[in-house]
Amino acid sequence: MTDRKLPRATYRLQLREGVDFDRARRLVPYLSGFGISHLYLSPIFTAASGSTHGYDVTNPAEIDPCLGGREGFEALARDCREAGLGIILDIVPNHTAFHLENPWLRDVLRHGPDSRFARHFDIDWGKGRLVLPFLGQPFDEMLEAGAFRLEEGEEGPQLATEHFAVPMAQGTLPSEEMRRDPQAIRDTHAAQPWRLTHWEYERDGVTHRRFFNVTGLIGMRVEDEAVFDEMHALLFDLLDKDLVQGIRLDHIDGLADPAAYLRRLRGRVGDTPVWIEKILTGDETVPASWPIEGTTGYEAARAISRILTDAEGLGRLDEVWRRETGREGSFHDALIAAKNEVIRQELAAEMHQLIDMARSAMGPEGALETGDEALREAIIALLVAFPRYRTYFAEGEAPSEEERALMEQVTAEAGEGLRSDATVRRVAGFITDPESPEERALQTRFQQVTGALLAKAHEDTAGFRWNRYIAANEVGADPDAPTIEVEELSGWLQRRAPSEMTLTSTHDTKRSEDARMRLVAISHLPEAFLALWEHSETVEGAQEIDPNLRWYILQTLLAMWEKGRGDIAERLGQHVEKAMREAKEVTTWTHQNQEAEAAAQRFAAALAASWESELPAGAGQLMARGEVLSLAQTALKMVMPGIPDIYQGTEVGAFQLTDPDNRMAVDFRAIAGLAMKGAPDCFAHEVPLDDIPGAVATEGPKPEPAPEIDSFAGRKARLICAGLALRRRMPGFFETAEVRIEAPAPGVLLLTREGAEGRLELRIDRQGHGIEATPGQDPVWPRNEADRDAAVRLDWLPAQG
């Protein structure tokens, strides 16, 4: 899509949690020496105080002072430019923080619909006052307890509690002697353009568009040109001054009209590369008309895991898992059940909004012929049946044949089991072919809610229930399709653009890349995993928890295990709590079953302690196979079409779980030391280790990596270095070379890239056998004597003549 030079490789850096622009500057020499071409930053705009991730932006017009502000960012950009690095910024057009630190929101709270920012936010003013579900108890109970006070604040009148103060409309502050009177407080509260409620009311009472079910994030109306301009003004300034060389868009599917947004953005940013966070399902592809370089690459991570999974071994695991847990059916069955729960629970507000919008779309006469229950049934049935994040129907554009066919399929499935499918078909018609403003409003909102429902039901509910093989329970993956044939993968690779990103870990993946490959290893060595299962039955507390949960905990411990780390049991316990609450089978985030959680955590702690005493039979074998598969995954990422994206710290072994574990502080000095020790000849220049920032925001000393992890870390770093050096030497080859993958022998994969310059061959033995050198070829990797027995080999054969 662009004439600008594509990145050779990106390095994803999570700002905050102790990492600011100054610390990022100290990483630049290391990253440039390693072979990275672009530093890929999480959001830099001012976020809520204490934010650990930056996606809860409070002021998109300011670079966060806690990171170093504008001055600090410009210094980082200068250092990157001098080192030959570009900068890719992660931006969040879909939402900002529904937080009292948000200056635009504070203006809306003060002035209501008359605020110049009122149209910036996606608020349903037709529902009345803006609902603020900020209270720990119902309003009247807190009023009776004297929790509220009316006062004059620095910016004007406000209603305050012990924890926060909400701006009030001018002229509504009563006389000083009345400010403590309960009735005066109640009357003053009633006069505001907002309404404070108990936090539980957020389930079905909020009046703003949320990010998924996160009430603390409010949707922005970037489809409005004025809002678009203000949301992006700072970004455009940074681009105009050449301080930023690429853009990553967060949650493109939340926007009212993604295609129109992208066209407007492209018109303003010119040939600046743009990538989108987009989760593709099944054989779905990004609309060809979108003016982007591609996605950030979750589908690539899925493809790599699928080709490295052993189907026969997985069949054996499936057999035992079903026998031990009593689980039946498919992941799809679990997903449908989860969708039906989530739309009625976490997304009840969105469900009721769609029902109201559908009633309006029906019109007065249509509403008389359609009852409330029929409308509710139709909306739920269509949402549950929808298999993707969304469609892209938009005003003024004819629906594609593919999307029309998809909606016809969804409509037919949604109508099954209902007394009549007439209402389903009527509502579906509004979505595909709207005629009135009310129908178009329903179309837009429906397309925004389908993604929220799929994400919450798939990743955050069914993905923690269907525990058969959690390597496939990943962002953008499908546990019902955990494998892929080489012919299918070869075709997919041939269709892939060189400008797409290729990721294997992100701040959102459910497990980091090497942890995931440990899990893929259980499909290769099912009997080794079943030996661990038998051992787990002897651990204290095993019989007190559901076998399906124990199967999950066992896989999780295997994925994260690192000998010598003192935080394994604590991190495992925290993750088990998260997994159980996400599954929502016996406990939830809002209504905890402390007894069930405690039993699971006791077992998890006992299991971790038993491994610390002595690794049970099978664990070492699985970890060794996991290392083989991790190197295979790394090599595939380096060689396949696309731009390799390296998440912070994963240039060596990375065994983290989902957030917050995968966002924990990184000891960059230790990571760089392992990489430079393991691959000293790969670095383009010498990097003083003492100049690289160490660990921050951690408690206590960080354990030294165990020898076997250290050895693996070196191998992985050398492989990445070799791949990046090749890409640096021949950038045109990786943009144009043809690709194919085949299986020349059982357990062996051969990926070939061929172009005018020559042929690159990647051989992988999934069983871990060392691969002999091929006569007449130049070994790209391994080149180090320590790697000669590797089950991954990368060779280059120059073109003759």
C-alpha positions in Angstrom: 0.0 0.0 0.0 3.0 2.3 0.4 6.1 3.5 -1.4 7.8 4.0 1.9 10.3 1.3 2.9 8.7 -1.4 5.0 10.1 -2.2 8.5 12.7 -5.0 8.6 11.5 -6.0 12.1 9.6 -4.3 14.9 10.3 -4.4 18.6 7.1 -4.0 20.8 7.8 -1.9 23.9 5.2 -1.6 26.6 5.5 1.8 28.2 4.6 2.5 31.8 5.2 0.2 34.7 8.6 2.0 35.1 9.4 2.2 31.3 9.4 5.8 30.1 11.0 7.6 27.2 14.3 8.0 29.0 14.6 4.2 29.6 13.5 3.6 26.0 16.3 5.8 24.8 18.8 3.6 26.6 17.5 0.6 24.7 18.0 2.1 21.3 21.7 1.1 20.8 20.9 -2.5 21.8 17.9 -2.8 19.5 19.6 -1.2 16.5 22.6 -3.5 17.1 20.3 -6.5 17.3 18.9 -5.8 13.9 15.5 -4.1 14.7 14.4 -1.4 12.3 11.4 0.1 14.1 10.5 0.7 17.7 6.8 -0.1 18.2 5.4 1.8 21.2 2.2 1.2 23.2 0.0 4.4 23.5 2.0 7.5 24.5 -1.0 9.9 25.1 -1.9 10.9 28.6 -3.8 8.1 30.4 -5.6 7.7 33.7 -3.3 8.0 36.7 -1.6 4.7 37.5 -2.5 3.2 34.1 -0.4 0.1 33.5 -1.1 0.0 29.7 -2.1 3.4 28.3 -5.2 2.3 26.5 -7.3 4.3 28.9 -6.4 7.6 27.3 -7.7 10.7 29.2 -6.2 13.3 26.9 -5.4 12.5 23.3 -4.1 16.0 22.8 -1.1 15.5 25.2 1.9 13.2 25.5 1.8 11.7 29.0 4.0 13.7 31.4 4.6 10.5 33.4 6.5 9.2 30.3 8.5 12.3 29.8 6.0 14.5 27.9 6.6 16.0 24.5 10.2 16.9 25.2 11.0 13.3 26.3 9.4 11.8 23.2 11.2 14.1 20.9 14.5 13.1 22.5 13.6 9.5 21.9 12.7 10.2 18.3 16.0 11.9 17.8 18.0 9.0 19.2 16.0 6.6 17.1 16.6 8.6 13.9 20.4 8.8 14.6 20.4 5.0 15.1 18.5 4.3 12.0 15.3 3.3 13.8 11.7 4.3 12.9 8.9 4.7 15.5 5.5 3.0 15.2 2.8 4.5 17.5 -0.2 2.5 18.8 -3.2 4.8 18.8 -6.7 4.3 20.3 -9.4 5.9 18.0 -12.3 3.9 19.4 -12.4 5.1 23.0 -11.0 7.2 25.8 -11.2 6.8 29.6 -14.7 7.2 31.2 -12.8 8.9 34.0 -13.0 12.2 35.9 -9.4 13.0 34.7 -10.7 13.2 31.1 -10.9 16.9 30.5 -13.4 16.5 27.6 -15.6 14.4 29.7 -15.4 16.8 32.6 -16.7 19.5 30.3 -19.6 17.3 29.3 -20.4 16.6 33.0 -20.5 20.3 33.6 -22.5 21.4 30.6 -24.3 18.2 29.5 -25.6 18.1 25.9 -24.6 21.7 25.5 -20.9 21.0 25.9 -18.9 21.4 22.8 -17.5 17.9 23.5 -20.9 16.3 24.0 -20.9 14.9 20.4 -17.3 13.7 20.8 -18.6 10.9 23.0 -20.9 8.1 22.0 -23.6 8.9 24.6 -27.3 8.0 24.3 -28.8 11.3 25.5 -32.2 9.9 24.5 -32.0 7.8 27.6 -31.8 10.9 29.8 -29.0 11.8 32.1 -25.6 10.3 31.6 -25.2 7.3 34.0 -22.1 7.3 36.2 -21.9 3.9 37.9 -19.2 5.1 40.3 -20.8 4.3 43.7 -19.9 1.5 46.0 -23.5 1.5 47.4 -26.9 2.7 46.1 -27.2 6.5 46.1 -29.8 6.8 48.8 -27.8 4.6 51.2 -24.7 6.7 50.7 -26.8 9.9 51.1 -28.3 8.6 54.3 -24.7 7.9 55.6 -23.6 11.4 54.8 -21.2 10.4 52.1 -21.9 13.3 49.8 -21.0 17.0 50.0 -21.7 19.9 47.7 -18.8 22.4 47.4 -17.1 24.9 45.3 -14.1 23.3 43.6 -11.1 24.9 41.8 -13.0 24.6 38.4 -16.5 25.2 39.7 -19.2 23.6 41.8 -18.9 19.9 42.4 -20.5 16.9 44.2 -17.8 15.2 46.1 -17.4 11.9 48.0 -14.4 10.6 49.9 -12.9 9.2 46.6 -13.9 11.5 43.8 -15.6 14.8 42.9 -18.0 15.2 39.9 -18.3 18.6 38.1 -21.8 20.1 38.5 -23.7 22.5 36.2 -23.2 26.1 36.9 -25.9 27.7 39.0 -26.9 24.5 40.7 -24.9 24.8 43.9 -27.3 25.7 46.8 -26.5 28.2 49.5 -23.8 27.2 51.9 -26.2 26.4 54.8 -28.1 24.0 52.6 -25.1 22.1 51.2 -25.3 19.3 53.8 -29.1 19.0 53.7 -30.0 15.5 52.3 -33.0 16.8 50.4 -30.9 19.7 48.9 -28.2 17.2 47.9 -30.9 15.0 46.3 -32.5 17.9 44.4 -29.1 19.2 43.3 -28.1 15.7 42.1 -31.4 15.6 40.1 -30.6 18.9 38.4 -27.3 17.6 36.9 -26.9 16.2 33.3 -25.5 13.1 34.9 -26.8 10.6 37.5 -24.6 8.7 40.0 -25.6 5.0 40.5 -24.3 1.9 42.3 -21.6 0.2 40.2 -23.8 -2.9 39.7 -26.2 -0.8 37.6 -23.5 -0.8 34.8 -24.6 -4.3 33.7 -27.7 -3.0 32.0 -28.1 0.7 32.8 -25.1 2.5 31.2 -25.9 5.2 28.6 -22.6 5.4 26.9 -21.0 3.0 24.4 -18.4 0.9 26.1 -15.3 -0.9 25.0 -16.6 -4.5 25.2 -18.0 -4.6 28.7 -15.5 -2.2 30.2 -17.6 0.6 31.6 -14.5 2.6 32.3 -13.8 3.2 28.6 -16.2 5.4 26.6 -16.7 5.2 22.8 -15.6 8.2 20.7 -17.6 9.3 17.6 -14.6 9.5 15.2 -17.0 9.1 12.3 -17.7 12.8 12.9 -15.0 14.8 11.0 -14.6 17.4 13.8 -14.1 14.6 16.4 -11.7 12.8 14.1 -9.6 15.9 13.7 -9.4 16.6 17.5 -8.7 13.0 18.4 -5.8 12.9 15.9 -4.4 16.4 16.0 -1.4 15.5 18.1 -0.7 12.4 16.0 -0.8 14.4 12.8 1.6 16.9 14.3 4.1 14.2 15.2 3.8 12.7 11.7 4.2 16.1 10.0 7.4 16.7 12.0 8.7 13.1 11.0 8.8 12.1 14.6 6.6 9.0 13.9 7.0 6.6 10.9 4.1 4.2 11.3 0.7 3.8 13.0 -1.0 0.8 14.7 -4.7 1.2 15.2 -6.3 -0.4 18.3 -9.6 -2.2 17.9 -10.6 -1.1 14.4 -13.9 -3.1 14.7 -15.3 -0.9 17.4 -15.6 2.1 15.0 -18.9 3.0 13.4 -17.5 2.7 9.9 -14.0 1.3 9.8 -13.6 1.7 6.0 -14.6 5.4 6.0 -12.3 6.0 9.0 -9.3 4.4 7.2 -10.0 6.3 4.0 -10.0 9.6 6.0 -6.9 8.6 7.9 -5.1 7.6 4.7 -6.0 10.9 3.1 -4.3 12.8 6.0 -1.2 10.6 6.6 -0.2 10.0 3.0 2.1 7.0 2.6 2.7 6.4 6.3 2.4 2.7 7.0 -0.8 1.7 8.8 -1.5 -1.6 10.6 -4.7 -2.5 12.3 -5.5 -4.7 15.3 -8.1 -7.0 13.7 -9.0 -10.5 14.7 -9.8 -12.7 11.7 -11.9 -15.9 12.1 -11.9 -19.0 9.9 -11.0 -18.1 6.4 -12.0 -14.4 6.8 -9.8 -11.8 5.1 -9.5 -8.1 5.6 -11.6 -6.2 3.0 -9.3 -5.6 0.0 -10.3 -2.0 -0.4 -9.0 -1.0 3.0 -5.9 1.3 2.6 -3.6 -0.4 5.1 -0.4 -2.4 5.1 -2.2 -5.2 6.9 -3.0 -6.6 10.4 -0.7 -6.9 13.3 -0.7 -10.6 12.7 -2.7 -12.7 15.2 -3.6 -15.0 12.2 0.1 -15.6 11.7 0.6 -16.8 15.3 -2.4 -19.1 14.8 -1.1 -20.5 11.6 2.3 -21.3 13.1 0.8 -23.0 16.1 -1.5 -25.1 13.9 1.3 -26.4 11.6 3.4 -27.3 14.7 0.6 -29.2 16.4 0.6 -33.0 16.1 -3.0 -34.1 15.2 -2.5 -37.7 16.3 -1.2 -36.8 19.7 -3.9 -34.3 20.2 -6.5 -37.0 19.5 -5.0 -39.0 22.3 -5.3 -36.0 24.7 -8.8 -35.3 23.6 -9.8 -38.9 24.4 -8.4 -38.8 28.0 -9.6 -35.2 28.6 -13.2 -36.2 27.8 -13.0 -39.3 29.9 -11.5 -37.6 32.9 -13.7 -34.4 32.8 -16.9 -35.7 31.4 -16.9 -32.8 28.9 -18.8 -33.4 25.6 -19.5 -31.6 22.4 -17.2 -29.1 20.7 -15.7 -25.7 21.4 -18.4 -24.2 19.2 -21.0 -25.7 21.6 -19.2 -24.1 24.5 -19.0 -20.8 22.7 -22.7 -20.7 21.9 -23.5 -21.3 25.5 -21.1 -18.6 26.5 -22.6 -16.1 24.1 -26.1 -16.7 25.4 -24.8 -16.0 28.9 -22.6 -13.0 28.1 -25.2 -11.1 26.1 -27.7 -11.5 29.0 -25.1 -10.7 31.7 -22.0 -8.6 30.9 -23.5 -7.1 27.8 -27.1 -6.7 28.9 -26.9 -2.9 28.4 -25.9 -3.4 24.8 -28.7 -6.0 24.3 -31.4 -3.7 25.6 -30.1 -0.8 23.5 -30.3 -2.9 20.4 -33.8 -4.0 21.3 -34.9 -0.4 21.7 -33.2 0.6 18.4 -34.9 -2.3 16.6 -38.3 -1.2 18.0 -37.7 2.3 16.7 -36.6 0.9 13.3 -39.9 -1.1 13.2 -41.8 2.2 13.2 -45.2 2.7 14.9 -47.1 0.3 12.7 -44.4 -2.4 12.8 -44.0 -2.2 16.5 -47.7 -2.9 16.9 -47.2 -6.2 15.0 -44.1 -7.2 16.9 -44.1 -8.0 20.6 -41.3 -7.3 23.0 -40.3 -11.0 23.5 -40.2 -11.6 19.7 -37.9 -8.6 19.3 -35.7 -9.7 22.2 -35.5 -13.3 20.8 -34.5 -12.0 17.4 -31.7 -9.7 18.6 -30.2 -12.4 20.8 -30.5 -15.0 18.2 -28.8 -12.9 15.5 -26.0 -11.9 17.9 -25.4 -15.4 19.1 -25.4 -16.9 15.5 -22.9 -14.3 14.2 -19.5 -16.1 13.8 -17.1 -13.2 13.2 -16.3 -9.9 14.9 -18.5 -8.0 12.5 -19.7 -7.1 9.0 -18.8 -3.8 7.3 -22.1 -2.6 5.9 -22.0 1.1 5.6 -24.2 3.9 4.3 -23.7 4.7 0.6 -21.9 1.4 -0.1 -23.4 -1.7 -1.6 -22.9 -4.8 0.6 -20.4 -7.3 -0.8 -21.8 -10.6 -2.0 -19.7 -12.4 0.7 -21.1 -10.3 3.5 -24.7 -10.6 2.2 -24.3 -14.4 2.0 -22.9 -14.4 5.6 -25.9 -12.5 6.9 -28.3 -14.8 5.1 -26.5 -17.8 6.8 -26.7 -16.1 10.2 -30.4 -15.2 9.7 -31.2 -18.8 8.8 -29.4 -20.1 11.8 -30.9 -17.5 14.1 -34.4 -18.4 13.0 -34.0 -22.1 13.9 -35.9 -23.1 17.0 -38.0 -20.0 17.2 -41.8 -20.2 16.8 -41.5 -17.8 13.9 -38.5 -16.4 12.1 -40.4 -13.4 10.8 -38.9 -10.9 13.3 -35.4 -12.3 12.8 -35.7 -11.8 9.1 -37.1 -8.3 9.5 -34.3 -7.2 11.8 -31.7 -8.8 9.6 -33.1 -6.8 6.7 -32.5 -3.6 8.7 -28.9 -4.6 9.1 -28.2 -5.5 5.5 -30.4 -3.0 3.7 -31.4 -0.1 6.0 -33.7 2.6 4.6 -34.5 5.0 7.4 -32.1 6.8 9.9 -33.4 4.5 12.6 -32.5 1.4 10.6 -29.1 2.7 9.8 -28.5 3.4 13.5 -29.4 -0.2 14.3 -27.1 -1.4 11.6 -24.1 0.5 13.0 -24.7 -0.5 16.6 -25.3 -4.2 15.8 -22.0 -4.3 14.0 -20.2 -2.8 17.0 -21.8 -5.3 19.4 -21.1 -8.5 17.6 -17.3 -8.0 18.1 -17.7 -7.3 21.8 -19.9 -10.4 22.2 -17.5 -12.7 20.4 -14.5 -11.4 22.2 -16.0 -11.7 25.7 -17.6 -15.1 25.0 -14.7 -16.7 23.1 -11.5 -15.4 24.6 -12.7 -14.5 28.1 -15.3 -17.2 28.8 -15.3 -20.4 26.6 -11.6 -20.1 26.3 -11.3 -20.7 30.0 -13.8 -23.5 30.0 -12.8 -25.6 27.0 -9.5 -26.7 28.5 -8.6 -29.7 26.3 -5.6 -28.1 24.7 -5.1 -24.5 25.7 -2.3 -23.8 23.1 -5.3 -23.3 20.8 -7.2 -21.1 23.2 -5.5 -18.0 21.9 -6.5 -14.6 20.6 -7.7 -15.2 17.0 -7.5 -19.0 17.2 -10.1 -21.7 17.0 -9.9 -24.6 19.4 -12.1 -26.7 17.0 -9.4 -26.2 14.3 -6.1 -26.6 16.1 -4.2 -28.1 13.1 -3.6 -27.3 9.5 -2.4 -29.3 6.5 0.7 -28.1 4.7 -1.2 -27.6 1.4 -3.6 -25.2 3.1 -0.8 -23.3 4.9 1.2 -23.1 1.7 -1.7 -21.4 -0.1 -2.3 -19.0 2.8 1.4 -18.0 2.8 1.3 -17.4 -0.9 -1.6 -15.0 -0.5 0.0 -13.1 2.4 1.4 -9.6 1.7 5.0 -8.8 2.7 3.7 -5.7 4.6 1.6 -7.8 7.1 3.0 -8.0 10.6 3.9 -11.5 12.0 3.5 -11.7 15.8 3.9 -14.6 18.2 3.5 -12.7 21.5 1.7 -9.4 22.4 0.5 -7.6 25.5 -2.8 -9.4 24.9 -1.9 -13.0 24.0 -3.1 -15.6 26.5 0.4 -17.1 26.8 3.8 -15.8 25.6 5.3 -17.6 22.6 7.6 -20.0 24.3 5.0 -20.9 26.9 2.6 -21.7 24.1 5.1 -24.0 22.4 5.5 -25.9 25.7 1.7 -26.5 25.3 2.1 -27.5 21.7 4.6 -30.0 22.8 2.0 -32.0 24.7 0.4 -32.8 21.3 3.7 -34.4 20.3 4.3 -36.3 23.6 0.8 -37.0 25.0 2.0 -39.8 27.2 4.5 -37.5 28.9 1.7 -35.1 29.7 -0.5 -37.9 30.9 2.3 -39.0 33.2 2.1 -35.4 34.7 -1.6 -35.8 34.9 -1.2 -39.0 37.0 1.3 -37.2 39.2 -1.1 -34.3 39.7 -3.7 -36.8 41.1 -1.3 -37.5 44.0 -1.0 -33.9 45.0 -2.8 -32.6 48.0 -6.2 -31.1 47.1 -6.4 -32.7 43.7 -9.7 -34.3 44.5 -11.3 -31.1 45.8 -11.4 -29.3 42.4 -13.1 -30.0 39.1 -10.8 -32.2 36.8 -11.3 -29.8 33.9 -9.8 -27.0 36.1 -7.0 -29.3 37.2 -6.2 -30.1 33.6 -6.0 -26.4 33.0 -3.7 -25.7 36.0 -1.4 -28.5 35.0 -1.0 -27.1 31.5 -0.4 -23.7 32.9 2.3 -24.7 35.3 4.1 -26.6 32.4 3.8 -23.5 30.2 5.3 -21.0 32.8 7.8 -23.2 34.6 11.3 -21.8 35.0 13.6 -23.5 37.5 14.9 -21.2 40.2 12.3 -18.5 39.9 10.8 -17.6 43.2 7.5 -16.3 41.9 6.0 -19.4 40.2 3.5 -20.3 42.9 2.4 -16.7 43.4 1.9 -16.0 39.7 0.2 -19.4 39.2 -2.2 -18.7 42.0 -3.1 -15.2 40.6 -3.7 -16.7 37.2 -5.9 -19.5 38.5 -8.1 -16.9 40.2 -8.3 -14.9 36.9 -9.0 -18.1 34.9 -11.8 -19.2 37.2 -13.5 -15.8 37.2 -13.2 -15.5 33.4 -14.8 -18.9 33.0 -17.7 -17.8 35.2 -18.7 -21.3 36.0 -18.3 -21.3 39.8 -17.1 -17.7 40.5 -17.0 -14.4 38.8 -15.2 -11.0 39.1 -18.2 -9.4 40.7 -19.6 -12.3 42.7 -16.7 -14.4 44.0 -16.9 -17.9 45.4 -14.0 -17.6 47.8 -14.2 -21.2 49.0 -13.9 -22.6 45.4 -11.1 -20.1 44.5 -9.2 -21.0 47.7 -9.4 -24.7 47.0 -8.0 -24.3 43.5 -5.2 -22.0 44.7 -4.2 -24.5 47.4 -3.9 -27.2 44.8 -2.0 -24.9 42.5 0.5 -24.0 45.3 0.9 -27.7 46.2 1.5 -28.7 42.6 4.1 -26.0 42.1 5.8 -27.0 45.4 5.9 -30.7 44.3 7.6 -29.6 41.0 10.1 -27.5 42.9 11.1 -30.5 45.0 11.6 -32.7 41.9 10.3 -32.4 38.4 7.9 -35.2 37.8 8.5 -37.7 35.0 7.6 -36.2 31.6 8.1 -32.6 32.5 11.7 -32.3 31.3 10.9 -34.2 28.0 8.0 -31.8 27.3 10.1 -28.7 28.0 12.9 -30.0 25.7 10.4 -30.6 22.9 8.9 -27.1 23.6 12.4 -25.6 23.0 12.6 -27.3 19.6 9.1 -26.0 18.7 10.0 -22.5 19.9 13.0 -22.4 17.6 10.8 -23.7 14.8 8.2 -21.0 15.5 11.0 -18.3 15.6 12.5 -19.5 12.3 9.0 -19.5 10.6 8.4 -16.0 11.8 11.8 -14.8 10.5 11.4 -16.5 7.0 7.7 -16.4 6.1 6.1 -13.5 4.2 5.5 -10.6 6.6 7.4 -8.3 9.1 8.6 -10.1 12.2 7.3 -8.4 15.4 9.3 -9.1 18.6 7.5 -8.5 21.9 9.7 -7.1 24.6 11.9 -9.7 26.2 10.9 -12.5 23.8 14.3 -12.4 22.0 15.2 -15.0 24.6 13.0 -17.5 26.5 9.6 -16.0 27.5 7.3 -18.0 29.7 4.5 -15.6 30.7 0.8 -16.0 31.0 -2.0 -13.6 30.0 -2.2 -10.1 31.4 -1.0 -8.8 33.8 1.7 -11.5 33.8 2.7 -10.8 30.2 3.0 -7.1 30.9 5.2 -7.4 34.0 8.4 -5.4 34.2 11.2 -6.6 32.0 14.8 -6.7 33.1 16.2 -5.5 29.8 19.8 -5.6 31.1 19.5 -9.3 31.9 17.7 -10.0 28.6 20.2 -8.0 26.6 23.0 -9.8 28.4 21.7 -13.2 27.5 21.2 -12.1 23.9 24.6 -10.6 23.5 26.3 -13.5 25.3 24.4 -16.0 23.2 24.9 -14.2 19.9 28.0 -12.0 20.2 28.8 -12.1 16.5 25.4 -11.0 15.4 25.4 -7.5 16.8 26.2 -4.7 14.4 28.1 -2.8 17.1 29.2 -3.1 20.7 26.6 -2.2 23.3 27.8 -1.4 26.9 25.6 -3.6 29.1 25.7 -1.1 32.0 23.9 1.5 29.8 20.9 -0.7 29.4 18.1 -0.3 32.0 17.6 -3.1 34.4 14.4 -4.3 36.0 12.0 -1.8 37.5 8.7 -2.1 39.4 9.6 -5.4 40.9 9.9 -6.6 44.4 13.0 -8.4 45.6 15.9 -9.7 43.6 15.2 -11.2 40.2 16.4 -14.8 40.0 19.1 -15.7 37.7 18.0 -17.7 34.6 18.5 -21.4 35.0 21.3 -23.0 32.9 18.9 -24.8 30.6 16.9 -21.6 30.0 20.1 -19.7 29.5 21.2 -22.2 26.8 17.9 -22.0 25.0 17.9 -18.2 25.3 21.2 -18.1 23.5 20.0 -20.3 20.7 16.9 -18.3 20.2 18.8 -15.0 20.2 21.3 -16.3 17.7 18.5 -17.5 15.4 16.7 -14.2 15.5 20.0 -12.4 14.9 20.7 -14.6 11.9 17.2 -14.0 10.5 17.4 -10.3 11.0 20.9 -10.1 9.4 19.6 -11.9 6.3 16.6 -9.5 6.1 18.9 -6.5 6.4 21.2 -7.9 3.7 18.4 -8.7 1.2 15.3 -6.6 2.0 14.0 -6.9 -1.6 14.1 -10.7 -1.5 11.8 -11.0 1.5 9.3 -8.6 -0.2 9.2 -10.5 -3.6 10.4 -14.1 -3.1 7.9 -16.9 -3.8 7.0 -19.1 -0.9 5.9 -22.7 -0.4 5.8 -25.2 2.4 5.8 -29.0 2.2 6.3 -32.1 4.3 9.0 -34.1 2.6 9.1 -36.8 5.4 7.0 -37.6 8.5 7.6 -35.0 11.1 9.6 -32.8 8.8 8.6 -29.4 7.3 10.4 -27.6 4.5 9.6 -23.9 3.8 11.2 -22.5 0.7 11.6 -18.9 -0.4 12.8 -18.4 -3.9 13.7 -15.3 -5.9 16.1 -13.9 -8.5 18.9 -13.7 -5.8 18.6 -17.4 -4.9 16.8 -19.8 -2.6 16.3 -19.9 1.1 15.4 -23.2 2.7 14.0 -23.7 6.3 14.0 -27.3 7.5 12.3 -28.2 10.7 12.2 -31.6 12.4 9.3 -31.5 14.8 10.5 -34.6 16.6 13.7 -32.8 17.7 16.2 -34.7 15.5 19.3 -32.8 14.4 19.3 -31.8 10.7 22.4 -32.4 8.6 23.9 -29.7 6.5 22.9 -29.6 2.9 26.0 -29.8 0.5 26.5 -26.7 -1.6 24.4 -24.4 0.7 25.5 -21.5 2.9 24.3 -22.1 6.4 22.4 -19.1 7.8 21.7 -20.9 11.0 23.2 -22.8 12.8 26.6 -21.2 12.4 27.6 -21.8 16.0 29.1 -25.1 17.2 26.7 -25.1 20.1 23.8 -25.3 17.7 24.9 -28.0 15.4 22.4 -30.5 16.8 19.5 -28.2 16.3 16.3 -29.5 14.8 15.9 -26.3 12.8 18.2 -25.4 9.9 18.2 -22.3 7.6 20.3 -22.5 4.4 20.9 -20.1 1.6 21.7 -21.1 -2.0 22.7 -18.2 -4.2 21.4 -18.1 -7.8 23.8 -19.5 -10.3 25.6 -17.1 -12.6 
